[in-house]
Amino acid sequence: MRPLTFVDRADGYNGAVMQPSIEGPKHWRKRAKEARALAEQMHDELCKDMMLRVANDYERIAKHIEERNGRPHQGGRKRG
């Protein structure tokens, strides 16, 4: 179960909201996208390559979670 966070937002909502789950593939794909965006801004090729590897690892985590949950990842079929 995801944890609850209590908020007092500018739009007047005061209450509990669910925090995003790091257990879901959506979280890791977002992280991969952010890592790729950072890599695009880097001028040092070694650092850029390292950041792209991080992005690829995040994608691998997302795919693993999908396969563990019995859902095929985007662009592929469920193994087994």
MDAnalysis code that builds the backbone (N, CA, C; Angstrom):
import MDAnalysis as mda
import numpy as np

u = mda.Universe.empty(240, n_residues=80, atom_resindex=np.repeat(np.arange(80), 3), trajectory=True)
u.add_TopologyAttr("name", ["N", "CA", "C"] * 80)
u.add_TopologyAttr("resid", np.arange(1, 81))
u.add_TopologyAttr("resname", ["MET", "ARG", "PRO", "LEU", "THR", "PHE", "VAL", "ASP", "ARG", "ALA", "ASP", "GLY", "TYR", "ASN", "GLY", "ALA", "VAL", "MET", "GLN", "PRO", "SER", "ILE", "GLU", "GLY", "PRO", "LYS", "HIS", "TRP", "ARG", "LYS", "ARG", "ALA", "LYS", "GLU", "ALA", "ARG", "ALA", "LEU", "ALA", "GLU", "GLN", "MET", "HIS", "ASP", "GLU", "LEU", "CYS", "LYS", "ASP", "MET", "MET", "LEU", "ARG", "VAL", "ALA", "ASN", "ASP", "TYR", "GLU", "ARG", "ILE", "ALA", "LYS", "HIS", "ILE", "GLU", "GLU", "ARG", "ASN", "GLY", "ARG", "PRO", "HIS", "GLN", "GLY", "GLY", "ARG", "LYS", "ARG", "GLY"])
u.atoms.positions = np.array([
    [0.844, -1.176, 0.000],
    [0.000, 0.000, 0.000],
    [0.888, 1.238, 0.000],
    [0.533, 2.207, -0.796],
    [1.293, 3.454, -0.858],
    [1.012, 4.313, 0.362],
    [2.033, 5.053, 0.806],
    [1.822, 5.911, 1.973],
    [0.977, 7.132, 1.638],
    [0.303, 7.640, 2.655],
    [-0.478, 8.865, 2.508],
    [0.361, 10.055, 2.961],
    [0.167, 11.164, 2.287],
    [0.785, 12.417, 2.691],
    [-0.338, 13.413, 2.907],
    [-0.261, 14.144, 3.993],
    [-1.275, 15.159, 4.261],
    [-0.787, 16.494, 3.726],
    [-1.638, 17.162, 2.979],
    [-1.242, 18.390, 2.293],
    [-2.176, 19.539, 2.634],
    [-1.660, 20.712, 2.445],
    [-2.416, 21.952, 2.574],
    [-2.084, 22.740, 1.318],
    [-2.858, 22.503, 0.248],
    [-2.522, 23.067, -1.053],
    [-3.034, 24.479, -1.223],
    [-2.432, 25.159, -2.174],
    [-2.815, 26.541, -2.471],
    [-4.245, 26.628, -3.005],
    [-4.748, 25.536, -3.627],
    [-6.102, 25.583, -4.181],
    [-7.176, 25.354, -3.116],
    [-6.749, 25.242, -1.843],
    [-7.709, 25.110, -0.765],
    [-7.940, 23.693, -0.293],
    [-7.418, 22.695, -1.020],
    [-7.603, 21.312, -0.590],
    [-6.706, 21.032, 0.612],
    [-7.295, 20.529, 1.645],
    [-6.553, 20.107, 2.830],
    [-6.939, 18.662, 3.098],
    [-5.999, 17.772, 2.980],
    [-6.326, 16.378, 3.232],
    [-5.204, 15.464, 2.801],
    [-5.543, 14.201, 2.670],
    [-4.551, 13.178, 2.353],
    [-4.525, 12.904, 0.852],
    [-3.339, 12.672, 0.344],
    [-3.160, 12.249, -1.039],
    [-2.204, 11.066, -1.039],
    [-2.352, 10.203, -2.030],
    [-1.457, 9.062, -2.158],
    [-0.149, 9.511, -2.791],
    [0.963, 9.053, -2.239],
    [2.250, 9.348, -2.839],
    [2.458, 8.412, -4.023],
    [3.197, 8.874, -5.031],
    [3.470, 7.990, -6.165],
    [4.257, 6.771, -5.697],
    [3.946, 5.638, -6.264],
    [4.595, 4.404, -5.866],
    [5.878, 4.183, -6.655],
    [6.956, 3.855, -5.941],
    [8.190, 3.504, -6.647],
    [8.145, 2.046, -7.070],
    [7.057, 1.362, -6.723],
    [6.902, -0.035, -7.098],
    [6.315, -0.201, -8.496],
    [5.846, 0.895, -9.106],
    [5.206, 0.790, -10.405],
    [6.132, 1.186, -11.541],
    [5.930, 0.628, -12.723],
    [6.784, 0.936, -13.869],
    [6.692, 2.390, -14.314],
    [5.541, 3.013, -14.090],
    [5.368, 4.408, -14.502],
    [6.401, 5.309, -13.824],
    [6.658, 5.078, -12.540],
    [7.649, 5.861, -11.794],
    [9.028, 5.749, -12.444],
    [9.425, 4.519, -12.774],
    [10.772, 4.303, -13.299],
    [10.913, 4.820, -14.726],
    [9.835, 4.765, -15.505],
    [9.903, 5.337, -16.860],
    [10.025, 6.860, -16.791],
    [9.371, 7.462, -15.813],
    [9.503, 8.908, -15.630],
    [10.941, 9.253, -15.261],
    [11.518, 8.479, -14.372],
    [12.917, 8.703, -13.984],
    [13.841, 8.543, -15.191],
    [13.571, 7.549, -16.041],
    [14.385, 7.336, -17.241],
    [14.294, 8.538, -18.167],
    [13.094, 9.059, -18.332],
    [12.897, 10.233, -19.187],
    [13.669, 11.440, -18.641],
    [13.630, 11.611, -17.324],
    [14.364, 12.716, -16.692],
    [15.870, 12.550, -16.875],
    [16.348, 11.318, -16.748],
    [17.784, 11.061, -16.916],
    [18.222, 11.341, -18.356],
    [17.382, 10.974, -19.324],
    [17.716, 11.272, -20.730],
    [17.753, 12.777, -20.989],
    [16.827, 13.499, -20.377],
    [16.806, 14.961, -20.539],
    [18.078, 15.569, -19.954],
    [18.531, 15.070, -18.811],
    [19.781, 15.549, -18.233],
    [20.962, 15.231, -19.147],
    [20.968, 14.026, -19.703],
    [22.062, 13.618, -20.587],
    [22.168, 14.540, -21.802],
    [21.022, 14.955, -22.326],
    [21.028, 15.853, -23.492],
    [21.696, 17.188, -23.187],
    [21.673, 17.604, -21.936],
    [22.259, 18.886, -21.542],
    [23.747, 18.790, -21.226],
    [24.256, 17.576, -21.119],
    [25.650, 17.393, -20.728],
    [26.586, 17.540, -21.920],
    [27.735, 18.162, -21.666],
    [28.731, 18.354, -22.716],
    [29.838, 17.311, -22.640],
    [30.098, 16.809, -21.464],
    [31.124, 15.793, -21.275],
    [30.570, 14.446, -21.738],
    [31.225, 13.842, -22.721],
    [30.706, 12.602, -23.319],
    [30.673, 11.448, -22.330],
    [31.660, 11.358, -21.462],
    [31.666, 10.279, -20.474],
    [30.472, 10.422, -19.530],
    [30.245, 11.629, -19.046],
    [29.099, 11.872, -18.154],
    [27.780, 11.612, -18.873],
    [27.703, 12.026, -20.119],
    [26.498, 11.812, -20.920],
    [26.219, 10.315, -21.065],
    [27.262, 9.548, -21.385],
    [27.104, 8.097, -21.526],
    [26.671, 7.451, -20.212],
    [27.262, 7.914, -19.114],
    [26.890, 7.369, -17.806],
    [25.426, 7.649, -17.487],
    [24.963, 8.860, -17.795],
    [23.573, 9.213, -17.519],
    [22.627, 8.410, -18.407],
    [23.010, 8.156, -19.635],
    [22.176, 7.336, -20.514],
    [22.115, 5.890, -20.022],
    [23.193, 5.395, -19.436],
    [23.162, 4.058, -18.839],
    [22.206, 4.020, -17.646],
    [22.204, 5.093, -16.870],
    [21.261, 5.189, -15.750],
    [19.829, 5.126, -16.293],
    [19.557, 5.882, -17.359],
    [18.217, 5.875, -17.968],
    [17.846, 4.472, -18.437],
    [18.791, 3.780, -19.054],
    [18.527, 2.412, -19.519],
    [18.262, 1.471, -18.345],
    [18.981, 1.664, -17.256],
    [18.740, 0.841, -16.070],
    [17.342, 1.097, -15.502],
    [16.908, 2.353, -15.499],
    [15.554, 2.658, -15.040],
    [14.516, 1.970, -15.919],
    [14.755, 1.948, -17.222],
    [13.847, 1.244, -18.136],
    [13.823, -0.249, -17.825],
    [14.977, -0.808, -17.525],
    [15.054, -2.230, -17.179],
    [14.263, -2.515, -15.911],
    [14.328, -1.623, -14.943],
    [13.544, -1.796, -13.717],
    [12.053, -1.809, -14.056],
    [11.615, -0.859, -14.887],
    [10.203, -0.789, -15.283],
    [9.766, -2.077, -15.972],
    [10.583, -2.579, -16.888],
    [10.251, -3.820, -17.599],
    [10.194, -5.003, -16.639],
    [11.128, -5.045, -15.711],
    [11.140, -6.140, -14.735],
    [9.865, -6.131, -13.891],
    [9.448, -4.963, -13.462],
    [8.229, -4.850, -12.657],
    [7.023, -5.325, -13.456],
    [6.953, -4.918, -14.722],
    [5.838, -5.345, -15.566],
    [5.836, -6.859, -15.747],
    [7.000, -7.420, -15.990],
    [7.073, -8.866, -16.180],
    [6.758, -9.606, -14.886],
    [7.212, -9.075, -13.764],
    [6.925, -9.676, -12.466],
    [5.424, -9.661, -12.197],
    [4.755, -8.600, -12.631],
    [3.318, -8.467, -12.425],
    [2.495, -9.148, -13.499],
    [3.159, -9.779, -14.458],
    [2.461, -10.515, -15.503],
    [1.948, -9.674, -16.643],
    [2.467, -8.449, -16.762],
    [2.063, -7.577, -17.872],
    [3.250, -7.398, -18.807],
    [3.047, -7.554, -20.104],
    [4.153, -7.321, -21.031],
    [4.545, -5.857, -21.057],
    [5.826, -5.609, -21.264],
    [6.277, -4.223, -21.369],
    [5.956, -3.684, -22.747],
    [6.018, -2.382, -22.902],
    [5.681, -1.747, -24.176],
    [6.618, -2.266, -25.257],
    [6.030, -2.664, -26.378],
    [6.836, -3.106, -27.503],
    [7.280, -4.549, -27.395],
    [6.730, -5.292, -26.481],
    [7.164, -6.681, -26.342],
    [6.046, -7.569, -25.840],
    [6.397, -8.842, -25.726],
    [5.423, -9.804, -25.231],
    [5.897, -10.352, -23.903],
    [4.957, -10.843, -23.154],
    [5.281, -11.473, -21.889],
    [6.093, -12.733, -22.151],
    [7.172, -12.877, -21.396],
    [7.984, -14.078, -21.541],
    [7.323, -15.241, -20.822],
    [7.629, -16.449, -21.296],
    [7.133, -17.602, -20.557],
    [6.368, -18.536, -21.330],
])
